[in-house]
Amino acid sequence: MSRPVPVCLEDLSAAAASLLPADVWGYVAGGAGDESTVHLNTEALRAIRLVPRVLADVSRRSTRGELLRDSCALPVAIAPMAYQKLLHPDGENAMARAAKRAGVPFVLPMLSSVALEEVAAVGGALWLQLYWLRDRGQTRELIQRAEAAGVGALMLTADMPVMGRRLRDLRCGFSLPDHIHAANFGAEQNAAARERHEGNSAIAGHTALTFDPSLNWSDVEWLRAQTSLPLVVKGILHPQDATRAAEVGADAVVVSNHGGRQLDRSVAGTAVLPRVRDAVGDRCTVLFDGGIRSGSDILCALALGADAVLVGRPALWALAVGAEEAVAEALELLRAELDTAMAITGCRTVGDARALTVLGPLPCQYQVSTAAPAVIPPPTAASSTRSPRSKGRSSCAACSVSGIDAATVLPSRGAVKTTLARSIPARSANVSISLVLAWWRTNRPMSSSRSPHSSSTSPVSLSSTESA
Ligand SMILES: Cc1cc2nc3c(=O)[nH]c(=O)nc-3n(C[C@H](O)[C@H](O)[C@H](O)COP(=O)(O)O)c2cc1C
């Protein structure tokens, strides 16, 4: 029976949900705790608005670019997602073939249900994702296997010292069926992932046994020393962690909250992406994931400072619906949507997207106590120097998006003193300040703009005292 032609990626979601067993759908769709972060990711992206530029002669345009030494047809890679045979018997092989057809890298999860060498034989750009194993010898062995198989980059997932509490998996006692296993590992290591107990997730049990929660920056340095392959650190949300990753030699960071699967009160990546971009400047490639569902989402992520995005769940929906063919179609949809959005916003190249003006609601404010150092300090004069990549941005792109550069909330018995320091293009300062104040008074989301066409910035501070 022929399947309906999807005209957007969301069409695939409903189709996949109707095809998959309830526990597998729960494993794919679910997230940590109340899943508020899962929803926040898509909502936060949709709240980002672009200001189109016109009369830019977009008759010739290209979505092509280069990503960690690989040339790609669009600024997209397929995110690492474990156990893809749960979705379709061809699993990671189908995903790799579709990625190859679309000309984008496929990030093979360490917990793939097809062995790395078999997937590498498909050809195309293949990167390998790593979790931090308790057995370092096993990690070394995996790296050697990856190098021998022609893998193009290693991606260390840093945001899973322990697995988030995924309630759907706990409720159904999620475990792997007998025919699916982590194909890069032996039978013994796989046993825990099959032990079904009500109220427990077997994959969480497996994670607790095999992943090492002591993972820290010296381990990243160790990993860096093991290989000359490009190294990507995934799961970065704090600009200081991004800076540290660049310092220890990472070639790229992924701004990601693991698709809301780890911390149910995590910030959305969109709220911190501009800060991460500014923190690493040109030292690192910046990737973004979490909620990418359309070409316009990709364009928003680029405008916020990303070089490229990872596509997560939609690739799994497509895999479930129609294996290689459907994943290739989904990637083609993304390409067509991105191309259309680029044309309408006056972008001829992916690079042009970075100069787009972005409007958005206020993202998170950073809360600190009087005693503690600021979680994210406001940019200093030194950190506000512009890199070629951030050329045309204000000194901190996040504040231009958000209207707020840093907010310091100082609890003091019954009163909360709030200090907002803001750095905005001089020309729009007055308008933007009124907008910030308007928001602050009404507590409604507001819009403010940063203009890539303004060349100067002027820091402005606002203070107010409110009752707690
Ligand atoms: C079913 C599933 C399995 C995943 N497995 C992994 C994994 O093995 N390693 C990893 O780093 N991230 C994993 N992720 C997270 C994705 O790489 C990515 O960060 C996330 O899916 C992005 O959010 P989105 O799918 O909502 O766009 C997984 C996500 C899903 C949905």
The ligand as a MOL file (V3000), in Angstrom:
LIG
                    3D

  0  0  0     0  0            999 V3000
M  V30 BEGIN CTAB
M  V30 COUNTS 31 33 0 0 0
M  V30 BEGIN ATOM
M  V30 1 C 15.3620 7.8990 20.4960 0
M  V30 2 C 16.5210 8.8130 20.7270 0
M  V30 3 C 17.7520 8.2590 21.0070 0
M  V30 4 C 18.8450 9.0930 21.2290 0
M  V30 5 N 20.0770 8.5370 21.4450 0
M  V30 6 C 21.1580 9.3470 21.5900 0
M  V30 7 C 22.4470 8.7770 21.7180 0
M  V30 8 O 22.6320 7.5590 21.6900 0
M  V30 9 N 23.4920 9.6240 21.8710 0
M  V30 10 C 23.3290 10.9890 21.9000 0
M  V30 11 O 24.2980 11.7230 22.0500 0
M  V30 12 N 22.1060 11.5420 21.7720 0
M  V30 13 C 21.0340 10.7610 21.5960 0
M  V30 14 N 19.8060 11.3230 21.4130 0
M  V30 15 C 19.6610 12.7910 21.3650 0
M  V30 16 C 19.8280 13.3030 19.9210 0
M  V30 17 O 21.1440 13.1260 19.4850 0
M  V30 18 C 19.4810 14.7940 19.8070 0
M  V30 19 O 20.2610 15.5220 20.7300 0
M  V30 20 C 18.0060 15.0810 20.0610 0
M  V30 21 O 17.2210 14.0440 19.5130 0
M  V30 22 C 17.6030 16.4170 19.4370 0
M  V30 23 O 16.2670 16.7170 19.7480 0
M  V30 24 P 15.0630 16.5180 18.6960 0
M  V30 25 O 15.0470 15.0790 18.3480 0
M  V30 26 O 13.8310 16.8690 19.4480 0
M  V30 27 O 15.3190 17.4060 17.5410 0
M  V30 28 C 18.7010 10.5100 21.1840 0
M  V30 29 C 17.4500 11.0500 20.8890 0
M  V30 30 C 16.3690 10.2140 20.6410 0
M  V30 31 C 15.0460 10.8320 20.3080 0
M  V30 END ATOM
M  V30 BEGIN BOND
M  V30 1 1 1 2
M  V30 2 1 2 3
M  V30 3 2 2 30
M  V30 4 2 3 4
M  V30 5 1 4 5
M  V30 6 1 4 28
M  V30 7 2 5 6
M  V30 8 1 6 7
M  V30 9 1 6 13
M  V30 10 2 7 8
M  V30 11 1 7 9
M  V30 12 1 9 10
M  V30 13 2 10 11
M  V30 14 1 10 12
M  V30 15 2 12 13
M  V30 16 1 13 14
M  V30 17 1 14 15
M  V30 18 1 14 28
M  V30 19 1 15 16
M  V30 20 1 16 17
M  V30 21 1 16 18
M  V30 22 1 18 19
M  V30 23 1 18 20
M  V30 24 1 20 21
M  V30 25 1 20 22
M  V30 26 1 22 23
M  V30 27 1 23 24
M  V30 28 2 24 25
M  V30 29 1 24 26
M  V30 30 1 24 27
M  V30 31 2 28 29
M  V30 32 1 29 30
M  V30 33 1 30 31
M  V30 END BOND
M  V30 END CTAB
M  END
